[in-house]
Amino acid sequence: MLHALKTIPNYFKSLENEDKNFEIRKFDRPFRVGDEIVLQEWTKETQYTGKEIRRKVSYVFQNEPSMGLKPGFCILGLKTFDAE
């Protein structure tokens, strides 16, 4: 499954540089290991900038409020396609 997600510039840059390999997101869609994520840079001022990054979901961490994760949120482990 393909998911397109808005990403603000500072997080987008960290993903682009491969310094960040995860996303914390509302679990408002059926994220699954193997899904493709298209992260699209977005700002309030300009909306979509046209820059995007593609990643593959390698792990989904959810429903663990005892571990500090708010109910209704998840952490997605992400990897580049060339890291397979």
Stockholm file with secondary structure:
# STOCKHOLM 1.0

chainA/1-84         MLHALKTIPNYFKSLENEDKNFEIRKFDRPFRVGDEIVLQEWTKETQYTGKEIRRKVSYVFQNEPSMGLKPGFCILGLKTFDAE
#=GR chainA/1-84 SS CEEEEEECHHHHHHHHTTSCCEEEEECCSCCCTTCEEEEEEEETTTEEEEEEEEEEEEEEEESCGGGTCCTTEEEEEEECGGGC
#=GC SS_cons        CEEEEEECHHHHHHHHTTSCCEEEEECCSCCCTTCEEEEEEEETTTEEEEEEEEEEEEEEEESCGGGTCCTTEEEEEEECGGGC
//
